[in-house]
Amino acid sequence: MNKTEQHKKAILESLEKSLGIVTTACKKVGIGRTQYYQWLKDDKEFAKKVEEIENVALDFAESQLHQQIGDGNTSATIFYLKTKGKKRGYIERSDINVSSDDRIKIDIMPFDEESED
């Protein structure tokens, strides 16, 4: 295994320990963020492993959220419903009143229900 491969392996291990925090992992291994992102761009296998680590970190965060909901944390419950309960009507909407003298720019984006979960 050459030095680059050793560094990639070390950065992956460090990413796993830091739950995907790139700066922390790079500092621990002694690799610059620029080099890390170049590997991510150029090495599909490395990028796939990084994505797996990111999914593990996301799973961990979701488990923490569910634990807080189970503990009765109202803010965690509201957050969950706003993000996962949109199809059931748990969404915030804002009404804006604009007089004829006001100028406002509104960007309208298509709503894709499948990407909301």
Beta strands, then each sheet from edge to edge (+ up, - down):
end
